[in-house]
């Protein structure tokens, strides 16, 4: 089971990945300093897991480029543009 999807566009920037790992390890230090080793181990484990996924095994996929489809000129006008317009005297032009 993968908890972090490394192909998500949010993880492409290096500073985002560094911040996630730093916050996890920083919080582990806070928990150990305040005397709660259980939560410190959990936060440290989250930091180690995020480091493994976001740095050790990180292989970003290139963004998928989809072909841009330009609508036809006829589709832009729609059916109302092709209908004959009546003139002032009521007859079609």
C-alpha positions as CSV (number, residue, x, y, z in Angstrom):
1,X,0.0,0.0,0.0
2,X,1.4,3.4,-1.0
3,X,0.5,6.3,1.2
4,X,2.2,9.0,-1.0
5,X,1.6,9.1,-4.7
6,X,5.0,10.4,-6.1
7,X,3.4,11.1,-9.5
8,X,1.1,13.7,-8.1
9,X,2.0,17.2,-9.6
10,X,2.3,18.7,-6.1
11,X,5.5,16.7,-5.5
12,X,7.4,17.9,-8.6
13,X,8.9,20.8,-6.8
14,X,12.0,20.0,-4.7
15,X,11.1,22.5,-2.0
16,X,7.7,20.8,-1.4
17,X,9.4,17.4,-0.9
18,X,12.1,18.9,1.4
19,X,9.4,20.7,3.5
20,X,7.4,17.5,4.0
21,X,10.4,15.5,5.2
22,X,11.7,18.4,7.3
23,X,8.3,18.9,9.0
24,X,8.0,15.2,9.9
25,X,11.5,14.9,11.3
26,X,11.2,18.3,13.1
27,X,8.0,17.2,14.7
28,X,9.7,14.0,15.8
29,X,12.4,16.0,17.5
30,X,9.7,18.2,19.3
31,X,8.0,15.0,20.6
32,X,11.2,13.5,21.9
33,X,12.3,16.8,23.6
34,X,8.9,17.2,25.3
35,X,9.1,13.6,26.6
36,X,6.7,11.7,24.4
37,X,8.7,9.0,22.6
38,X,5.7,7.2,21.2
39,X,4.6,10.1,19.0
40,X,8.3,10.9,18.3
41,X,8.7,7.4,16.8
42,X,5.6,7.8,14.7
43,X,6.6,11.2,13.4
44,X,10.1,9.9,12.7
45,X,8.6,6.9,10.9
46,X,6.5,9.3,8.8
47,X,9.6,11.3,8.0
48,X,11.6,8.2,7.0
49,X,8.8,6.9,4.8
50,X,8.3,10.3,3.1
51,X,12.1,10.5,2.6
52,X,12.1,7.0,1.0
53,X,9.2,7.8,-1.3
54,X,10.0,11.4,-2.2
55,X,13.7,11.2,-2.6
56,X,15.1,7.6,-2.6
57,X,12.7,6.1,-5.1
58,X,11.4,9.3,-6.7
59,X,11.1,9.0,-10.5
60,X,8.8,11.7,-11.7
61,X,6.8,10.9,-14.8
62,X,6.7,13.5,-17.5
63,X,3.3,15.4,-17.6
64,X,0.9,13.7,-19.9
65,X,0.3,16.0,-22.9
66,X,-3.1,15.6,-24.5
67,X,-3.6,16.9,-28.0
68,X,-5.5,20.1,-28.1
69,X,-8.6,19.8,-30.2
70,X,-9.7,22.9,-32.0
71,X,-13.4,23.1,-32.7
72,X,-14.5,23.4,-36.3
73,X,-15.6,26.8,-37.5
74,X,-19.0,25.4,-38.3
75,X,-19.5,24.2,-34.8
76,X,-18.7,27.6,-33.4
77,X,-21.4,29.3,-35.4
78,X,-24.1,26.8,-34.3
79,X,-27.4,26.1,-36.0
80,X,-28.8,29.6,-35.5
81,X,-26.1,31.1,-37.6
82,X,-26.9,28.9,-40.6
83,X,-30.6,29.6,-40.6
84,X,-31.9,32.2,-42.9
85,X,-32.7,35.5,-41.3
86,X,-36.0,37.2,-42.3
87,X,-35.8,40.7,-43.6
88,X,-38.0,43.6,-42.5
89,X,-40.8,42.7,-44.8
90,X,-41.0,39.1,-43.5
91,X,-39.4,37.3,-46.4
92,X,-36.2,35.3,-46.0
93,X,-33.0,36.7,-47.5
